[in-house]
Amino acid sequence: MARTDRNDLGAFLAVARERSFTRAAAKLGVSQSALSQTLRGLEARLGLRLLTRTTRSVAPTEVGERLLRTLGPAFDGIDATLAELSALREKPSGTIRITAGEHPVETILMPALERILPDYPDVRFEVDVDHTLTDLVAGRYDAGIRFGEQVAKDMIAVRIGPDVRMAVVGSPSYFAARPRPKVPQDLTGHACINIRLPTHGSLYAWELQKGKHELRVHVEGPLVFNHAPMLLRSALAGLGLACVFEDQVAEHIAEGRLIRVLADWCPPFPGYHLYYPSRRQLTPAFALLVEAVRYQG
């Protein structure tokens, strides 16, 4: 297709989207008369009427709407690619908005930001600590962090952490008066510390698995929180059993402050992933973040 035809299609796209020759001309930086002449020439060459014009409005015809649906994504893709190439010449800058749960923020994201920010003062991060499975597009987030199994298939996902395990723990003082559970069914005789997460609505059921046997155990106890760190604090205080991330209690277990039980019922599962829309433009700042958190194991 000749270059003039591509320019003419771009002119049609501007008018069809703006529904106004005045606004489209201002956007393209041309006169209204020149724009009108361009559109008449395009319609003449195609032998089709693309726009319905009145003294008050401009709207695509049925054929024009069809052309608009085809041209829009194509031209947007070209613009995004050109913007991406242009951004490669610039140093990383701008604001990146991220939604993530508390655990990955503390263990993965913050260490990465501590490495990035001293060397790139023009990059800013806005981190929304949230346990819900937030819609990135609706929430206007650039990226999110969730477990691999929670990431939608239409997203690009980058693994940023190793496999994760849970750990059921209690303090020595708690077990001084109670037997240690050997199978999940034994939990019915124990005081368990519950958590209520927005993603579940109801109390979180402990997900336990041994081989092909998978169980979701609804435990009971005197405490319910919506803040994960309180589970660990309550377990250390001897108030009950807690099901928490293994890395959060490894040191306490090693030093005898907590005792782990049901370890054979807590297999590893896919760890955290940074995810973002497949059409997202990778600016230098965002590419910097991706490389900083990418899992190297």
N, C-alpha and C positions, 0 to 999 in steps of 0.2 A: 504494500500500500504506500502511496506517495506521502511525503511528509506533510503536505498541505492537507491531506485527508485526515491524518492523525490529529492535526491541530483543529480541524473542523469538528471532529468527534469530541475533542476536549471542550470546544465551545458549546456544542449541544449538551454535553453532560453538565456544564456549569448552569446553563439556562434551565434545564430540566430539574435540577436539584434546587435551584434558587427560586424557581417559578416566577422569575422576574428578569427582564432584559437589563433593567437598571442595576440591580444588585450583581448580576453575572458580569456585566461590563466592567463595573468597579473592581470586582474580584480579579478579572483577567487583565485589567489595565488597558482596555480598548474603549472606543466610543460605542454608544448604543447603535448608531447607524451602521458602523463597520460590523458589529456583531450580528445585527439583523441580516445584513447582506451575506455574511458567511453562512448563516443557517439556511437562507433561501437557496444559496448555491448548493449546499449539501443535499437539501431535499430534491433539488432539480436533478442532481447526478444520480441519486438513488431512485428517483421516480416515486417517492413516497412522502406523504405528509407526516412529519414527526411531531409538530407542535400545533396546538390549537391556541390562536391568539385572539384576545378580545381587548377592549379598551381598558379593562380592569385587571385582567389576569392572563397568565400564560400557563398552559398545562400540556403534558405529553399526550399524544394520541395513543390508541391501543398499540400501534406499531412502535411509537416512541417509548412507551413503557417497557416493551420487550427489549428494545435496544438499551434502555437505561439499566435494566437488570443485568444485562451482559457486560456493559461497559463499566459500571460502577466498581465491582470487585477488581476488574483488570487494571483500571487506572489507579485504584487505591493501592494495589500491590506494587505497581511501578513507583508510585510516590513514596511508599514505605521503604522500598529498596534504595531509592535515591537518598532518602533521609538517613538510612542506616550507613550508607557509604560516606555520606557527608560527615556523619558523627564520628566515623573512624579517625578523622583528622583532628578531632577535638580531644582534649584531656577529659577524663571522667569527671562529671559534675551532675548536679540535679538531685532530686529527692526520690527515694525508692520506698514504697509502702509495702509492708509485709505483714501477713497474719500468720500466727503460729501459736502453738501451745506453750505452756510454761517450761516444760522439760526440755524441748529442743532449743528454746531461746537460751536457757541457761547453759546447756552442755555443748551446743554447736554454734548457734548464731552469734552469741556474745563473744566467744573467743575469736571468731572470724572478724567481727567488727573492730575488736581491739587491734587486730593486725592491719585493717584497712584504713581506718580513720586518721591515724597519725601521718600517713603518707599522702592522703587524698582529702584535704580540707574542704574541697568544693562539693564533696558527696555527702548527702544527708540521708538518714534512715528514719523512717517512722514505723515503729513496731507495735502492732496491736496484739497483745497477749490474749488469746481467745481460744477456747476449746471447741467451739462450734465449727462445723464444716462450711465455712463462709464461701459464698459465691464471689469469686475474685472480680468478675466483670461488674456485677451489681454493686459491690463494695468499693470499686475503683482501686483495688489492690494490684500491685505489680506482680506479686508472687505470694505463695503460701508454703507452709511446711507442715506435712502430715506423714503418717505412716504410708508406705508404698501401697498397701492394700486399700487405702482410703482415697487415692488419687483417681479422679475421673479419667477415662480412656482418651478423651479428646484434649488432654493437657500434655505438655512436655514435662517429663519428670526426670530430675537429676538426683541420683542417690547421694546423700550427704552424711550418712552414718552407717555403722555396722548393724548387724542384726541385734534385736533387743530382747531381753528376757525380763519377766516379772519375778518377784520374790515375795513369798509369804513369810512374815517375820513377827516375832514377839520377843519381849525382854526376858531375861532370866528370872526376874521377880514374878512375871506373869506365869511362867511355866513352873514356878516353885510349887504352885497349888493345883496345877492342871497337867494332864498327860499331853504329849506332843501328838498332833494329828498325823496319821500315817496315810490316810486316803481322804479324798475330798468330803466323803460322807461324815467324817469325824468333825467337820467344822460346825455341825449343828450343835455341838456341845460347847462351843467357844464364843466368847465375846469378840465380835469382829467389827472393825472400824470401817464404816461405809463412806462412800463419796457419791455425790449427786452431780453429774455433768450435764451441761446443756445438750450435748449430742445424744444423750439417752433420755433425758426428761425424768425417768424414774431412777432409782438407785442402781449404780453400776453393778452388774453381775460379774463375779470373778470368773475369768475365762481360763479354764484349766484343761490340759490335754496330756495324755500319755499314750503314745502310739496312735492308734486309730480312734481311741476313746476321747471324745471332746465333751466337756461339760461347761455349762454356764451356771455357776452356783450363786444363788441369792442368799447372801449371808445376813445374819442379824447381830445387833449389838447396841450398846448404849450411846454411840456417837455417830453422827452424820455430818460431813463437811462438804463444802463445794470448793475447797482450797487444798490442793494436794499436799503441800508441806505439812499441814496439820496431821496428816495420817502418820508420818514419820515421828513427829513430836509425841503423838499419843502413844505410839508403840514403844518408844523409848521410855515413856513414863509408866509403862506397865499396864495401860488401860485396855489393851486388847491386841488382836492380831491385825496386821495391815498387809495389803497386797500393793506393793510399790515397785518402781523400776529397780532392777538389780544394781545398777551403778550408784544409786542413791544410798544404798545400805551396805555396800561391799566393805567399806572401812569399819562400820559399826559391827558387822559380823566378824571381821578379822580380829577386832579388839575385844570381842566378847560382850559388847553392849546389847547385841541382838542375836537371836538364834533363828536360823532359817529352817523351815519345814516345807514338806511337799515339793522339794526341789525337782523331783522326777516328774512332777505334773506341770512344770513351767518350762516348756521348750522355747527355743528362740523363734522369733518371727521377723519378717522384713522390717528394716529400720526406716529412719526418716528420709524423706525426699523433698527437695525444693521443686515446686511445680508452678507452671505459668502457662497462659494461653498460647496455643501453637502459632498464632499470628503476631505475638508480641515482638516489637522491634527491640533487638538486642543493642541497647546503647552501650557505650564504653563503661559507664558506671554499673549497669546491670551485669554485663559480661564479667566485670571485676568481681562482683558478688558471687556469681556462679562458680568461678574458678576458686574463690576463697573458701567456699563451703563444700566443694566437690570431694566426695569420699575417695581416698587413695588406697584403701585397704584391699 
